[in-house]
Amino acid sequence: MTLKTVATQKTSPLRRFALHSTTTCAPQAEVYGKCILATYTDVSKDACKEEFAKFGACLREAVSIYPSVLQY
């Protein structure tokens, strides 16, 4: 199932957003997840700040490029 197929079907906006953001930002999410996994036993503020910032920027960019993904 492609993103275009999902976007044209009657699915919830949240489901379409989840599909789009996970396919677009998978590499950034993986790096952030690996950072969290590596540091979860020694939690400190901003331990994965850079990775989180890159992941967040990707999500914001994905939403701004494809705003119709979130529309009904």
C-alpha positions in Angstrom: 0.0 0.0 0.0 1.5 3.3 -1.0 1.2 6.7 0.7 -0.9 8.0 -2.2 -3.3 5.1 -1.9 -3.7 5.6 1.9 -4.2 9.4 1.4 -7.0 8.9 -1.0 -8.8 6.2 1.1 -11.2 7.2 3.9 -8.7 6.9 6.8 -8.4 9.1 9.8 -6.0 12.1 9.6 -4.0 10.7 12.4 -3.5 7.3 10.6 -2.4 9.1 7.4 0.0 11.3 9.4 1.5 8.2 11.2 2.0 6.4 7.9 3.5 9.4 6.1 5.8 10.4 9.0 7.1 6.9 9.6 8.0 6.3 6.0 9.6 9.8 5.5 11.4 10.1 8.8 12.4 6.5 9.4 16.2 7.1 9.3 16.0 9.9 11.8 13.7 7.9 14.0 16.1 5.0 14.0 19.0 7.2 15.0 17.0 8.8 17.8 15.8 5.4 19.0 19.3 4.0 19.0 20.4 7.0 21.1 17.6 6.4 23.6 18.4 2.7 23.8 22.1 3.4 24.4 21.5 6.0 27.1 18.4 4.7 28.9 20.3 3.4 31.9 22.1 6.7 32.4 19.4 9.2 31.9 20.5 12.8 31.7 18.9 16.0 30.4 19.5 16.5 26.7 21.3 13.2 26.3 19.8 12.7 22.8 19.0 16.4 22.1 20.6 16.5 18.7 19.0 13.3 17.5 15.6 14.4 18.8 16.0 17.8 17.1 16.7 16.2 13.7 13.8 13.8 14.1 11.4 16.7 15.0 12.6 18.8 12.1 12.0 15.9 9.8 8.4 15.5 11.1 7.7 19.2 10.8 9.1 19.3 7.3 7.1 16.2 6.3 3.9 17.8 7.5 4.6 21.2 5.9 5.4 19.6 2.5 2.3 17.4 2.5 -0.3 19.3 4.5 -3.1 17.4 2.6 -2.1 14.2 4.3 -3.6 15.6 7.5 -6.8 16.9 5.9 -10.1 14.9 5.7 
